[in-house]
Amino acid sequence: MGIDYISIGNRIKEIRTAKGWTQAKLAEESGVEPSNISHIERAATKLSLPTLVNIANALGVTLDEIAYGSLVKSNHISVKMIDDILTDCSPEELKSLAEVIRTTKAVLRNK
């Protein structure tokens, strides 16, 4: 499995926008040129490990959260993503979502 720069760029953008940050703000916080942030998010350039570390530190996330789509062992990130989605759900919403997950899992396994 290779490095999925599109997925990495999408995750950086997703995390950045969830924080309400502009590309300029991320550039300032990470020490990366603003135009480079744009190129990274669009996968128009390959980013170096030091740049990836600077961006992860600025966003307050781990490298595996950013490189999620490129990692073979990433189940813990999937579980964290699901947990983050569910944190503000009511008990009724959780019950409904659990049923959706159960049904979806059954459908996927029956393919």
N, CA, C and O atoms as CSV, one atom per row, in Angstrom:
chain,resi,resn,atom,element,x,y,z
A,1,MET,N,N,0.847,-1.183,0.000
A,1,MET,CA,C,0.000,0.000,0.000
A,1,MET,C,C,0.887,1.239,0.000
A,1,MET,O,O,1.795,1.350,0.824
A,2,GLY,N,N,0.635,2.160,-0.908
A,2,GLY,CA,C,1.409,3.388,-1.000
A,2,GLY,C,C,0.806,4.499,-0.165
A,2,GLY,O,O,-0.212,4.324,0.504
A,3,ILE,N,N,1.449,5.623,-0.223
A,3,ILE,CA,C,0.959,6.793,0.502
A,3,ILE,C,C,-0.139,7.446,-0.321
A,3,ILE,O,O,0.062,7.779,-1.489
A,4,ASP,N,N,-1.280,7.623,0.284
A,4,ASP,CA,C,-2.439,8.211,-0.374
A,4,ASP,C,C,-2.451,9.716,-0.078
A,4,ASP,O,O,-3.053,10.162,0.899
A,5,TYR,N,N,-1.782,10.484,-0.933
A,5,TYR,CA,C,-1.669,11.929,-0.708
A,5,TYR,C,C,-3.013,12.637,-0.808
A,5,TYR,O,O,-3.217,13.670,-0.170
A,6,ILE,N,N,-3.917,12.102,-1.589
A,6,ILE,CA,C,-5.262,12.686,-1.676
A,6,ILE,C,C,-5.973,12.557,-0.327
A,6,ILE,O,O,-6.559,13.518,0.169
A,7,SER,N,N,-5.915,11.373,0.252
A,7,SER,CA,C,-6.532,11.147,1.554
A,7,SER,C,C,-5.886,12.004,2.635
A,7,SER,O,O,-6.578,12.556,3.491
A,8,ILE,N,N,-4.576,12.114,2.598
A,8,ILE,CA,C,-3.868,12.937,3.582
A,8,ILE,C,C,-4.302,14.400,3.448
A,8,ILE,O,O,-4.590,15.059,4.447
A,9,GLY,N,N,-4.346,14.893,2.234
A,9,GLY,CA,C,-4.780,16.270,2.016
A,9,GLY,C,C,-6.211,16.500,2.478
A,9,GLY,O,O,-6.523,17.525,3.083
A,10,ASN,N,N,-7.074,15.537,2.188
A,10,ASN,CA,C,-8.471,15.645,2.618
A,10,ASN,C,C,-8.593,15.648,4.134
A,10,ASN,O,O,-9.378,16.413,4.693
A,11,ARG,N,N,-7.811,14.785,4.811
A,11,ARG,CA,C,-7.870,14.734,6.278
A,11,ARG,C,C,-7.360,16.041,6.883
A,11,ARG,O,O,-7.942,16.558,7.837
A,12,ILE,N,N,-6.270,16.574,6.326
A,12,ILE,CA,C,-5.750,17.843,6.842
A,12,ILE,C,C,-6.809,18.932,6.691
A,12,ILE,O,O,-7.051,19.699,7.622
A,13,LYS,N,N,-7.432,18.997,5.531
A,13,LYS,CA,C,-8.468,20.009,5.302
A,13,LYS,C,C,-9.655,19.799,6.241
A,13,LYS,O,O,-10.187,20.757,6.801
A,14,GLU,N,N,-10.064,18.555,6.408
A,14,GLU,CA,C,-11.196,18.233,7.287
A,14,GLU,C,C,-10.911,18.656,8.727
A,14,GLU,O,O,-11.758,19.272,9.374
A,15,ILE,N,N,-9.733,18.330,9.222
A,15,ILE,CA,C,-9.366,18.684,10.597
A,15,ILE,C,C,-9.224,20.199,10.729
A,15,ILE,O,O,-9.673,20.789,11.711
A,16,ARG,N,N,-8.596,20.820,9.734
A,16,ARG,CA,C,-8.409,22.276,9.752
A,16,ARG,C,C,-9.753,23.004,9.786
A,16,ARG,O,O,-9.951,23.914,10.590
A,17,THR,N,N,-10.671,22.599,8.912
A,17,THR,CA,C,-11.964,23.294,8.851
A,17,THR,C,C,-12.804,23.009,10.094
A,17,THR,O,O,-13.583,23.864,10.516
A,18,ALA,N,N,-12.658,21.822,10.687
A,18,ALA,CA,C,-13.372,21.517,11.929
A,18,ALA,C,C,-12.914,22.437,13.059
A,18,ALA,O,O,-13.685,22.743,13.969
A,19,LYS,N,N,-11.665,22.873,12.997
A,19,LYS,CA,C,-11.143,23.815,13.991
A,19,LYS,C,C,-11.518,25.256,13.654
A,19,LYS,O,O,-11.277,26.167,14.445
A,20,GLY,N,N,-12.110,25.456,12.472
A,20,GLY,CA,C,-12.468,26.801,12.046
A,20,GLY,C,C,-11.281,27.605,11.550
A,20,GLY,O,O,-11.319,28.836,11.525
A,21,TRP,N,N,-10.228,26.908,11.155
A,21,TRP,CA,C,-9.013,27.567,10.696
A,21,TRP,C,C,-9.014,27.752,9.191
A,21,TRP,O,O,-9.542,26.924,8.448
A,22,THR,N,N,-8.421,28.840,8.757
A,22,THR,CA,C,-8.158,29.053,7.338
A,22,THR,C,C,-6.827,28.369,7.004
A,22,THR,O,O,-6.092,27.936,7.891
A,23,GLN,N,N,-6.544,28.286,5.713
A,23,GLN,CA,C,-5.242,27.762,5.310
A,23,GLN,C,C,-4.127,28.670,5.836
A,23,GLN,O,O,-3.055,28.194,6.210
A,24,ALA,N,N,-4.386,29.964,5.860
A,24,ALA,CA,C,-3.384,30.916,6.363
A,24,ALA,C,C,-3.095,30.679,7.847
A,24,ALA,O,O,-1.945,30.756,8.281
A,25,LYS,N,N,-4.132,30.394,8.613
A,25,LYS,CA,C,-3.955,30.126,10.044
A,25,LYS,C,C,-3.131,28.852,10.244
A,25,LYS,O,O,-2.223,28.830,11.075
A,26,LEU,N,N,-3.440,27.794,9.492
A,26,LEU,CA,C,-2.670,26.555,9.600
A,26,LEU,C,C,-1.222,26.801,9.188
A,26,LEU,O,O,-0.300,26.287,9.821
A,27,ALA,N,N,-1.021,27.574,8.145
A,27,ALA,CA,C,0.335,27.895,7.694
A,27,ALA,C,C,1.107,28.618,8.800
A,27,ALA,O,O,2.265,28.301,9.072
A,28,GLU,N,N,0.461,29.573,9.418
A,28,GLU,CA,C,1.092,30.337,10.497
A,28,GLU,C,C,1.449,29.431,11.674
A,28,GLU,O,O,2.553,29.509,12.211
A,29,GLU,N,N,0.517,28.579,12.067
A,29,GLU,CA,C,0.717,27.703,13.225
A,29,GLU,C,C,1.746,26.603,12.968
A,29,GLU,O,O,2.426,26.159,13.894
A,30,SER,N,N,1.862,26.166,11.721
A,30,SER,CA,C,2.747,25.042,11.397
A,30,SER,C,C,4.089,25.467,10.819
A,30,SER,O,O,5.010,24.656,10.716
A,31,GLY,N,N,4.201,26.742,10.440
A,31,GLY,CA,C,5.437,27.208,9.834
A,31,GLY,C,C,5.594,26.771,8.386
A,31,GLY,O,O,6.702,26.735,7.852
A,32,VAL,N,N,4.483,26.442,7.762
A,32,VAL,CA,C,4.476,26.017,6.357
A,32,VAL,C,C,3.925,27.171,5.527
A,32,VAL,O,O,3.016,27.874,5.966
A,33,GLU,N,N,4.468,27.365,4.339
A,33,GLU,CA,C,3.995,28.436,3.463
A,33,GLU,C,C,2.506,28.246,3.147
A,33,GLU,O,O,2.076,27.119,2.900
A,34,PRO,N,N,1.715,29.320,3.149
A,34,PRO,CA,C,0.282,29.203,2.852
A,34,PRO,C,C,-0.008,28.526,1.513
A,34,PRO,O,O,-0.938,27.725,1.414
A,35,SER,N,N,0.771,28.836,0.497
A,35,SER,CA,C,0.529,28.200,-0.802
A,35,SER,C,C,0.807,26.701,-0.731
A,35,SER,O,O,0.178,25.916,-1.441
A,36,ASN,N,N,1.740,26.307,0.117
A,36,ASN,CA,C,2.051,24.892,0.278
A,36,ASN,C,C,0.895,24.148,0.956
A,36,ASN,O,O,0.627,22.993,0.626
A,37,ILE,N,N,0.213,24.798,1.895
A,37,ILE,CA,C,-0.954,24.176,2.538
A,37,ILE,C,C,-2.001,23.878,1.468
A,37,ILE,O,O,-2.582,22.793,1.455
A,38,SER,N,N,-2.240,24.813,0.593
A,38,SER,CA,C,-3.199,24.605,-0.491
A,38,SER,C,C,-2.781,23.430,-1.365
A,38,SER,O,O,-3.602,22.576,-1.700
A,39,HIS,N,N,-1.516,23.388,-1.731
A,39,HIS,CA,C,-1.019,22.291,-2.573
A,39,HIS,C,C,-1.146,20.940,-1.866
A,39,HIS,O,O,-1.491,19.940,-2.495
A,40,ILE,N,N,-0.869,20.908,-0.568
A,40,ILE,CA,C,-0.970,19.665,0.210
A,40,ILE,C,C,-2.418,19.201,0.260
A,40,ILE,O,O,-2.702,18.025,0.033
A,41,GLU,N,N,-3.328,20.112,0.553
A,41,GLU,CA,C,-4.738,19.727,0.663
A,41,GLU,C,C,-5.311,19.235,-0.667
A,41,GLU,O,O,-6.226,18.411,-0.679
A,42,ARG,N,N,-4.787,19.725,-1.768
A,42,ARG,CA,C,-5.252,19.296,-3.089
A,42,ARG,C,C,-4.428,18.129,-3.642
A,42,ARG,O,O,-4.664,17.670,-4.759
A,43,ALA,N,N,-3.463,17.656,-2.854
A,43,ALA,CA,C,-2.554,16.586,-3.269
A,43,ALA,C,C,-1.783,16.958,-4.529
A,43,ALA,O,O,-1.442,16.096,-5.339
A,44,ALA,N,N,-1.512,18.254,-4.685
A,44,ALA,CA,C,-0.748,18.729,-5.838
A,44,ALA,C,C,0.751,18.640,-5.580
A,44,ALA,O,O,1.562,18.873,-6.477
A,45,THR,N,N,1.111,18.299,-4.341
A,45,THR,CA,C,2.512,18.142,-3.972
A,45,THR,C,C,2.624,17.048,-2.925
A,45,THR,O,O,1.687,16.800,-2.166
A,46,LYS,N,N,3.765,16.404,-2.891
A,46,LYS,CA,C,4.046,15.416,-1.850
A,46,LYS,C,C,4.669,16.155,-0.683
A,46,LYS,O,O,5.564,16.979,-0.867
A,47,LEU,N,N,4.198,15.860,0.516
A,47,LEU,CA,C,4.751,16.563,1.654
A,47,LEU,C,C,5.814,15.716,2.339
A,47,LEU,O,O,5.743,14.487,2.334
A,48,SER,N,N,6.788,16.379,2.922
A,48,SER,CA,C,7.871,15.698,3.624
A,48,SER,C,C,7.414,15.323,5.025
A,48,SER,O,O,6.416,15.838,5.529
A,49,LEU,N,N,8.158,14.422,5.639
A,49,LEU,CA,C,7.837,14.025,7.008
A,49,LEU,C,C,7.912,15.208,7.973
A,49,LEU,O,O,7.013,15.362,8.798
A,50,PRO,N,N,8.952,16.055,7.904
A,50,PRO,CA,C,8.965,17.221,8.801
A,50,PRO,C,C,7.745,18.125,8.617
A,50,PRO,O,O,7.210,18.643,9.597
A,51,THR,N,N,7.304,18.319,7.383
A,51,THR,CA,C,6.118,19.147,7.127
A,51,THR,C,C,4.887,18.485,7.717
A,51,THR,O,O,4.060,19.149,8.342
A,52,LEU,N,N,4.762,17.172,7.521
A,52,LEU,CA,C,3.627,16.437,8.075
A,52,LEU,C,C,3.603,16.531,9.599
A,52,LEU,O,O,2.543,16.724,10.193
A,53,VAL,N,N,4.762,16.398,10.228
A,53,VAL,CA,C,4.853,16.507,11.691
A,53,VAL,C,C,4.462,17.909,12.139
A,53,VAL,O,O,3.718,18.059,13.108
A,54,ASN,N,N,4.948,18.933,11.454
A,54,ASN,CA,C,4.601,20.315,11.822
A,54,ASN,C,C,3.102,20.556,11.710
A,54,ASN,O,O,2.510,21.203,12.574
A,55,ILE,N,N,2.489,20.041,10.658
A,55,ILE,CA,C,1.049,20.216,10.469
A,55,ILE,C,C,0.275,19.459,11.552
A,55,ILE,O,O,-0.670,19.994,12.130
A,56,ALA,N,N,0.677,18.218,11.824
A,56,ALA,CA,C,-0.001,17.427,12.858
A,56,ALA,C,C,0.100,18.124,14.219
A,56,ALA,O,O,-0.888,18.219,14.947
A,57,ASN,N,N,1.285,18.604,14.552
A,57,ASN,CA,C,1.457,19.303,15.828
A,57,ASN,C,C,0.606,20.563,15.896
A,57,ASN,O,O,-0.005,20.849,16.926
A,58,ALA,N,N,0.564,21.317,14.801
A,58,ALA,CA,C,-0.245,22.537,14.771
A,58,ALA,C,C,-1.729,22.218,14.957
A,58,ALA,O,O,-2.441,22.936,15.659
A,59,LEU,N,N,-2.184,21.146,14.331
A,59,LEU,CA,C,-3.600,20.764,14.425
A,59,LEU,C,C,-3.933,20.028,15.719
A,59,LEU,O,O,-5.104,19.862,16.058
A,60,GLY,N,N,-2.908,19.588,16.439
A,60,GLY,CA,C,-3.134,18.868,17.691
A,60,GLY,C,C,-3.620,17.442,17.483
A,60,GLY,O,O,-4.405,16.920,18.275
A,61,VAL,N,N,-3.147,16.820,16.413
A,61,VAL,CA,C,-3.536,15.437,16.113
A,61,VAL,C,C,-2.283,14.586,15.928
A,61,VAL,O,O,-1.170,15.104,15.847
A,62,THR,N,N,-2.485,13.283,15.863
A,62,THR,CA,C,-1.369,12.371,15.645
A,62,THR,C,C,-1.154,12.159,14.151
A,62,THR,O,O,-2.039,12.429,13.339
A,63,LEU,N,N,0.023,11.677,13.805
A,63,LEU,CA,C,0.322,11.390,12.402
A,63,LEU,C,C,-0.625,10.346,11.838
A,63,LEU,O,O,-1.040,10.440,10.684
A,64,ASP,N,N,-0.969,9.348,12.648
A,64,ASP,CA,C,-1.856,8.305,12.128
A,64,ASP,C,C,-3.259,8.824,11.865
A,64,ASP,O,O,-3.965,8.269,11.023
A,65,GLU,N,N,-3.678,9.863,12.556
A,65,GLU,CA,C,-4.981,10.450,12.257
A,65,GLU,C,C,-4.971,11.116,10.886
A,65,GLU,O,O,-5.976,11.097,10.175
A,66,ILE,N,N,-3.835,11.704,10.515
A,66,ILE,CA,C,-3.724,12.355,9.213
A,66,ILE,C,C,-3.502,11.321,8.114
A,66,ILE,O,O,-4.089,11.427,7.037
A,67,ALA,N,N,-2.663,10.329,8.375
A,67,ALA,CA,C,-2.294,9.338,7.353
A,67,ALA,C,C,-3.244,8.144,7.344
A,67,ALA,O,O,-2.936,7.114,6.744
A,68,TYR,N,N,-4.371,8.269,7.989
A,68,TYR,CA,C,-5.358,7.200,8.165
A,68,TYR,C,C,-5.593,6.355,6.911
A,68,TYR,O,O,-5.602,5.127,6.997
A,69,GLY,N,N,-5.781,6.977,5.770
A,69,GLY,CA,C,-6.085,6.243,4.545
A,69,GLY,C,C,-4.906,5.485,3.966
A,69,GLY,O,O,-5.079,4.661,3.067
A,70,SER,N,N,-3.702,5.754,4.472
A,70,SER,CA,C,-2.502,5.107,3.948
A,70,SER,C,C,-1.973,4.007,4.862
A,70,SER,O,O,-1.002,3.330,4.524
A,71,LEU,N,N,-2.601,3.831,6.009
A,71,LEU,CA,C,-2.101,2.873,6.992
A,71,LEU,C,C,-2.875,1.565,6.958
A,71,LEU,O,O,-4.103,1.555,6.875
A,72,VAL,N,N,-2.137,0.464,7.023
A,72,VAL,CA,C,-2.779,-0.848,7.063
A,72,VAL,C,C,-3.415,-1.068,8.433
A,72,VAL,O,O,-4.548,-1.540,8.525
A,73,LYS,N,N,-2.695,-0.731,9.487
A,73,LYS,CA,C,-3.206,-0.906,10.850
A,73,LYS,C,C,-3.796,0.413,11.324
A,73,LYS,O,O,-3.098,1.235,11.918
A,74,SER,N,N,-5.065,0.609,11.062
A,74,SER,CA,C,-5.695,1.878,11.421
A,74,SER,C,C,-7.049,1.701,12.101
A,74,SER,O,O,-7.828,2.651,12.187
A,75,ASN,N,N,-7.335,0.497,12.581
A,75,ASN,CA,C,-8.628,0.256,13.221
A,75,ASN,C,C,-8.876,1.202,14.386
A,75,ASN,O,O,-10.001,1.662,14.582
A,76,HIS,N,N,-7.831,1.499,15.165
A,76,HIS,CA,C,-8.011,2.380,16.315
A,76,HIS,C,C,-8.450,3.782,15.888
A,76,HIS,O,O,-9.161,4.458,16.632
A,77,ILE,N,N,-8.039,4.220,14.712
A,77,ILE,CA,C,-8.463,5.527,14.214
A,77,ILE,C,C,-9.935,5.466,13.815
A,77,ILE,O,O,-10.690,6.401,14.080
A,78,SER,N,N,-10.342,4.375,13.182
A,78,SER,CA,C,-11.754,4.215,12.813
A,78,SER,C,C,-12.628,4.242,14.050
A,78,SER,O,O,-13.675,4.889,14.058
A,79,VAL,N,N,-12.212,3.551,15.086
A,79,VAL,CA,C,-12.983,3.519,16.332
A,79,VAL,C,C,-13.048,4.915,16.949
A,79,VAL,O,O,-14.096,5.329,17.445
A,80,LYS,N,N,-11.925,5.641,16.918
A,80,LYS,CA,C,-11.922,7.005,17.462
A,80,LYS,C,C,-12.843,7.912,16.650
A,80,LYS,O,O,-13.557,8.736,17.222
A,81,MET,N,N,-12.835,7.772,15.328
A,81,MET,CA,C,-13.701,8.590,14.481
A,81,MET,C,C,-15.170,8.331,14.815
A,81,MET,O,O,-15.963,9.266,14.924
A,82,ILE,N,N,-15.523,7.063,14.975
A,82,ILE,CA,C,-16.902,6.711,15.331
A,82,ILE,C,C,-17.243,7.273,16.706
A,82,ILE,O,O,-18.325,7.825,16.903
A,83,ASP,N,N,-16.325,7.134,17.655
A,83,ASP,CA,C,-16.553,7.653,19.001
A,83,ASP,C,C,-16.761,9.167,18.975
A,83,ASP,O,O,-17.639,9.683,19.666
A,84,ASP,N,N,-15.960,9.881,18.183
A,84,ASP,CA,C,-16.114,11.338,18.069
A,84,ASP,C,C,-17.488,11.714,17.511
A,84,ASP,O,O,-18.102,12.687,17.948
A,85,ILE,N,N,-17.958,10.932,16.544
A,85,ILE,CA,C,-19.274,11.194,15.947
A,85,ILE,C,C,-20.388,10.988,16.971
A,85,ILE,O,O,-21.388,11.704,16.962
A,86,LEU,N,N,-20.207,10.007,17.849
A,86,LEU,CA,C,-21.266,9.618,18.769
A,86,LEU,C,C,-21.285,10.390,20.087
A,86,LEU,O,O,-22.236,10.254,20.856
A,87,THR,N,N,-20.272,11.187,20.364
A,87,THR,CA,C,-20.139,11.799,21.686
A,87,THR,C,C,-21.326,12.656,22.115
A,87,THR,O,O,-21.632,12.719,23.305
A,88,ASP,N,N,-21.989,13.307,21.188
A,88,ASP,CA,C,-23.083,14.203,21.581
A,88,ASP,C,C,-24.464,13.620,21.287
A,88,ASP,O,O,-25.458,14.346,21.268
A,89,CYS,N,N,-24.524,12.313,21.059
A,89,CYS,CA,C,-25.811,11.676,20.738
A,89,CYS,C,C,-26.615,11.356,21.990
A,89,CYS,O,O,-26.066,11.036,23.045
A,90,SER,N,N,-27.919,11.450,21.844
A,90,SER,CA,C,-28.822,11.052,22.930
A,90,SER,C,C,-28.885,9.521,22.978
A,90,SER,O,O,-28.463,8.857,22.031
A,91,PRO,N,N,-29.401,8.965,24.056
A,91,PRO,CA,C,-29.531,7.502,24.127
A,91,PRO,C,C,-30.368,6.929,22.972
A,91,PRO,O,O,-30.070,5.850,22.460
A,92,GLU,N,N,-31.402,7.651,22.575
A,92,GLU,CA,C,-32.243,7.181,21.469
A,92,GLU,C,C,-31.467,7.192,20.149
A,92,GLU,O,O,-31.571,6.263,19.348
A,93,GLU,N,N,-30.686,8.261,19.934
A,93,GLU,CA,C,-29.869,8.335,18.724
A,93,GLU,C,C,-28.824,7.217,18.700
A,93,GLU,O,O,-28.591,6.601,17.660
A,94,LEU,N,N,-28.203,6.962,19.840
A,94,LEU,CA,C,-27.211,5.887,19.916
A,94,LEU,C,C,-27.822,4.540,19.577
A,94,LEU,O,O,-27.218,3.741,18.861
A,95,LYS,N,N,-29.017,4.286,20.090
A,95,LYS,CA,C,-29.692,3.015,19.809
A,95,LYS,C,C,-29.978,2.894,18.311
A,95,LYS,O,O,-29.754,1.836,17.723
A,96,SER,N,N,-30.467,3.962,17.697
A,96,SER,CA,C,-30.758,3.950,16.260
A,96,SER,C,C,-29.483,3.769,15.442
A,96,SER,O,O,-29.463,2.989,14.489
A,97,LEU,N,N,-28.431,4.476,15.803
A,97,LEU,CA,C,-27.170,4.363,15.077
A,97,LEU,C,C,-26.546,2.981,15.242
A,97,LEU,O,O,-25.937,2.457,14.309
A,98,ALA,N,N,-26.693,2.398,16.410
A,98,ALA,CA,C,-26.186,1.036,16.621
A,98,ALA,C,C,-26.887,0.068,15.673
A,98,ALA,O,O,-26.252,-0.835,15.127
A,99,GLU,N,N,-28.175,0.247,15.479
A,99,GLU,CA,C,-28.919,-0.617,14.560
A,99,GLU,C,C,-28.479,-0.390,13.110
A,99,GLU,O,O,-28.371,-1.337,12.332
A,100,VAL,N,N,-28.231,0.863,12.759
A,100,VAL,CA,C,-27.739,1.164,11.408
A,100,VAL,C,C,-26.389,0.484,11.183
A,100,VAL,O,O,-26.159,-0.102,10.126
A,101,ILE,N,N,-25.502,0.559,12.164
A,101,ILE,CA,C,-24.187,-0.071,12.049
A,101,ILE,C,C,-24.329,-1.588,11.934
A,101,ILE,O,O,-23.680,-2.216,11.097
A,102,ARG,N,N,-25.170,-2.162,12.766
A,102,ARG,CA,C,-25.397,-3.614,12.745
A,102,ARG,C,C,-25.918,-4.048,11.370
A,102,ARG,O,O,-25.438,-5.032,10.807
A,103,THR,N,N,-26.882,-3.330,10.840
A,103,THR,CA,C,-27.462,-3.655,9.542
A,103,THR,C,C,-26.443,-3.474,8.427
A,103,THR,O,O,-26.329,-4.329,7.549
A,104,THR,N,N,-25.709,-2.380,8.451
A,104,THR,CA,C,-24.695,-2.115,7.442
A,104,THR,C,C,-23.623,-3.195,7.454
A,104,THR,O,O,-23.193,-3.659,6.398
A,105,LYS,N,N,-23.198,-3.588,8.626
A,105,LYS,CA,C,-22.199,-4.649,8.762
A,105,LYS,C,C,-22.704,-5.951,8.135
A,105,LYS,O,O,-21.969,-6.629,7.418
A,106,ALA,N,N,-23.951,-6.287,8.409
A,106,ALA,CA,C,-24.535,-7.518,7.838
A,106,ALA,C,C,-24.577,-7.443,6.310
A,106,ALA,O,O,-24.265,-8.421,5.630
A,107,VAL,N,N,-24.959,-6.292,5.776
A,107,VAL,CA,C,-25.012,-6.109,4.320
A,107,VAL,C,C,-23.618,-6.247,3.716
A,107,VAL,O,O,-23.445,-6.916,2.697
A,108,LEU,N,N,-22.619,-5.614,4.344
A,108,LEU,CA,C,-21.252,-5.684,3.823
A,108,LEU,C,C,-20.706,-7.100,3.848
A,108,LEU,O,O,-19.976,-7.497,2.940
A,109,ARG,N,N,-21.042,-7.851,4.855
A,109,ARG,CA,C,-20.529,-9.221,4.961
A,109,ARG,C,C,-21.262,-10.189,4.047
A,109,ARG,O,O,-20.749,-11.274,3.773
A,110,ASN,N,N,-22.437,-9.832,3.570
A,110,ASN,CA,C,-23.192,-10.702,2.687
A,110,ASN,C,C,-22.890,-10.450,1.217
A,110,ASN,O,O,-23.488,-11.093,0.354
A,111,LYS,N,N,-21.985,-9.536,0.911
A,111,LYS,CA,C,-21.644,-9.243,-0.488
A,111,LYS,C,C,-20.880,-10.386,-1.095
A,111,LYS,O,O,-20.505,-10.326,-2.266
